[in-house]
């Protein structure tokens, strides 16, 4: 790699030497001409830099203005869409609300009817239970009372004998 760089530099030096020997102007004239060309190029570079700066600033201002315009358009469109969505929601809610109210009223009526049926059934069951409770009590009372003759003839139960012995 260093060999290639050395060859390149040697070629550059040889070319510069040949150019100086073959130049149609003297050294002073060549330096003056080169200085003028460099100064002109430098001036052009400065002008191009200044123009580029002002062009960039102008482009930035254009882009910023366009960005503000886009943002305001998006905001306006967003508000419009939000307004439309809110109106649509209100419309749907207005259509749905009567349906819910009607369904709620029907449900309340069904619940009230069911409560009434339950209350009637409870009252009916209470009457039947009362009647049923009275009838078996009379029958049970008759079954518990022994006949006097049968009680005297009956042998005492073993539990009764044990009680009697303990006393």
C-alpha positions as CSV (number, residue, x, y, z in Angstrom):
1,X,0.0,0.0,0.0
2,X,2.8,2.4,0.9
3,X,4.5,1.5,-2.4
4,X,1.4,2.7,-4.3
5,X,1.2,5.9,-2.3
6,X,4.9,6.6,-3.0
7,X,4.4,6.0,-6.7
8,X,1.4,8.4,-6.7
9,X,3.3,11.1,-4.9
10,X,6.3,10.7,-7.2
11,X,4.0,11.1,-10.2
12,X,2.5,14.2,-8.7
13,X,5.9,15.8,-8.2
14,X,7.0,14.9,-11.6
15,X,3.9,16.4,-13.2
16,X,4.3,19.6,-11.2
17,X,7.9,19.9,-12.3
18,X,7.0,19.4,-16.0
19,X,4.1,21.9,-15.7
20,X,6.4,24.6,-14.2
21,X,9.0,24.1,-16.9
22,X,6.5,24.2,-19.7
23,X,4.3,27.0,-18.3
24,X,3.9,30.0,-20.7
25,X,3.9,32.5,-17.8
26,X,6.5,33.5,-15.3
27,X,6.2,32.4,-11.7
28,X,4.9,35.8,-10.5
29,X,2.2,35.9,-13.2
30,X,1.2,32.3,-12.4
31,X,0.9,33.1,-8.7
32,X,-1.1,36.2,-9.4
33,X,-3.4,34.3,-11.8
34,X,-3.8,31.5,-9.3
35,X,-4.5,33.9,-6.4
36,X,-7.2,35.7,-8.5
37,X,-8.8,32.4,-9.4
38,X,-8.8,31.3,-5.8
39,X,-10.3,34.6,-4.6
40,X,-13.0,34.4,-7.3
41,X,-13.8,30.8,-6.3
42,X,-13.8,31.9,-2.7
43,X,-16.2,34.7,-3.4
44,X,-18.5,32.4,-5.4
45,X,-18.4,29.9,-2.6
46,X,-19.4,32.6,-0.1
47,X,-22.2,33.8,-2.4
48,X,-23.4,30.2,-2.9
49,X,-23.2,29.7,0.9
50,X,-25.2,32.9,1.6
51,X,-27.7,32.0,-1.1
52,X,-28.0,28.4,0.2
53,X,-28.6,29.8,3.7
54,X,-31.3,32.2,2.6
55,X,-32.8,29.5,0.4
56,X,-32.8,27.1,3.3
57,X,-34.4,29.7,5.5
58,X,-37.0,30.4,2.9
59,X,-37.7,26.7,2.4
60,X,-38.0,26.3,6.1
61,X,-40.6,29.1,6.4
62,X,-42.6,27.6,3.5
63,X,-42.5,24.2,5.1
64,X,-43.5,25.7,8.5
65,X,-46.4,27.6,6.9
66,X,-47.6,24.6,5.0
67,X,-47.3,22.5,8.2
68,X,-49.4,25.0,10.1
69,X,-51.9,24.9,7.3
70,X,-52.0,21.1,7.4
71,X,-52.4,21.1,11.2
72,X,-55.2,23.5,11.1
73,X,-56.9,21.5,8.3
74,X,-56.5,18.3,10.3
75,X,-57.9,19.9,13.4
76,X,-60.9,21.3,11.5
77,X,-61.5,17.9,9.9
78,X,-61.1,16.2,13.3
79,X,-63.6,18.5,14.9
80,X,-66.0,17.9,12.0
81,X,-65.6,14.1,12.3
82,X,-66.0,14.3,16.1
83,X,-69.2,16.4,15.7
84,X,-70.6,13.9,13.2
85,X,-69.7,11.0,15.4
86,X,-71.4,12.7,18.4
87,X,-74.5,13.4,16.3
88,X,-74.6,9.7,15.2
89,X,-74.2,8.5,18.8
90,X,-77.0,10.8,19.9
91,X,-79.2,9.5,17.0
92,X,-78.5,5.9,17.9
93,X,-79.1,6.5,21.6
94,X,-82.4,8.2,20.8
95,X,-83.4,5.1,18.7
96,X,-82.2,2.6,21.3
97,X,-83.6,4.3,24.4
98,X,-87.3,3.7,23.7
99,X,-86.5,0.0,23.0
100,X,-84.8,-0.3,26.4
101,X,-87.6,1.6,28.1
102,X,-90.2,-0.6,26.5
103,X,-88.2,-3.8,27.4
104,X,-87.8,-2.5,31.0
105,X,-91.5,-1.8,31.3
106,X,-92.4,-5.2,30.0
107,X,-89.9,-6.8,32.3
108,X,-91.3,-4.9,35.3
109,X,-94.9,-6.0,34.4
110,X,-93.7,-9.6,34.1
111,X,-91.9,-9.4,37.5
112,X,-95.0,-7.8,39.1
113,X,-97.2,-10.6,37.6
114,X,-94.8,-13.2,38.9
115,X,-94.8,-11.7,42.4
116,X,-98.6,-11.7,42.4
117,X,-98.7,-15.3,41.3
118,X,-96.2,-16.2,44.1
119,X,-98.2,-14.3,46.7
120,X,-101.4,-16.1,45.6
121,X,-99.7,-19.5,45.7
122,X,-98.2,-18.7,49.1
123,X,-101.7,-17.7,50.5
124,X,-103.2,-20.9,48.9
125,X,-100.5,-23.1,50.4
126,X,-100.9,-21.5,53.8
127,X,-104.7,-22.2,53.7
128,X,-104.1,-25.8,52.6
129,X,-101.4,-26.2,55.3
130,X,-103.6,-24.8,58.0
131,X,-106.5,-27.1,57.0
132,X,-104.1,-30.1,56.7
133,X,-102.5,-29.3,60.1
134,X,-105.9,-29.2,61.8
135,X,-107.1,-32.5,60.4
136,X,-104.2,-34.7,61.4
137,X,-104.1,-33.2,64.9
138,X,-107.6,-34.4,65.6
139,X,-106.8,-37.9,64.2
140,X,-103.6,-38.1,66.1
141,X,-105.3,-37.1,69.3
142,X,-107.8,-39.9,68.9
143,X,-105.0,-42.4,68.2
144,X,-103.0,-41.4,71.3
145,X,-105.9,-41.7,73.8
146,X,-106.1,-45.3,74.8
147,X,-109.2,-46.9,75.7
148,X,-109.5,-47.4,79.5
149,X,-110.1,-51.1,79.3
150,X,-107.2,-51.7,77.0
151,X,-104.8,-49.7,79.2
152,X,-105.5,-51.7,82.3
153,X,-105.0,-55.1,80.5
154,X,-101.8,-54.1,78.9
155,X,-98.5,-55.1,80.4
156,X,-96.3,-52.3,81.5
157,X,-93.5,-51.5,79.1
158,X,-90.0,-52.4,80.2
159,X,-89.0,-48.7,80.3
160,X,-91.9,-48.0,82.6
161,X,-90.9,-50.9,85.0
162,X,-87.4,-49.5,85.3
163,X,-88.7,-46.1,86.2
164,X,-90.9,-47.6,88.8
165,X,-88.0,-49.5,90.4
166,X,-85.9,-46.5,90.5
167,X,-88.5,-44.5,92.5
